[in-house]
C-alpha cells in the first residue's frame, strides 16, 4: 500500500469510527487489525460500519 493510500484509508477509518461514537486506539494495516474504544454498542456499530467500508 502506498503512503498516500494508507493515509487516506486511516482518515476514512478514523472518521467512520468517530461518526459511530467510538475512538480508534490502534491500527495495524499489515495484519488487518483495528482496536476501538468506547461503549459496547458504539464499538459494535463501529465494527459493523468499518467491516462494510473495508469489505
N, C-alpha and C positions, 0 to 999 in steps of 0.2 A: 504494500500500500504506500502511495506517495505521501510525503509530509502534508501536502495541501489537502488531499482527500481524507487523511487521518484527522486533521484539524477540523474540517467540515463535519465529519462524522461525529467527533467529540462534541461539537457545538450542537448538532441535532439531538444527540443523546441527552446532553445536559438540559436543553430546552424542553424536551419531552418529559424528562423526569420532573423538572420544576413545575411544568404545567399540571402534572398529576399529583402534586403535593409531596414529593419526596426529594431527597438530596442524593446526588451522585458522590459516593465516597471514594471509589477507586475504579479504574478502568484498566483492563488487560486485553487489548485487541488481539494480541497474538494467540491467547488461549480462550478467547471469546467469553470473558468473564467481566460482568459489571456488578459492583457492590453498591447497593442502595440503602438509604437510611430514611426512616420515617415511620409513621403509624402503619400498622399491618395492612389496613385497607388501601392506604396510599401506595405502599410498596407493591401490593398485588396489582393495582391499576397501572402503576409504572411498568411493572414487568410485562403485563399484557400489551401495553402500548409499544414498548420497546421491542418485544418479540414481533409484533406486526410491522414495525418500522424496519427492523433489521432482517426480517424474513427468516 
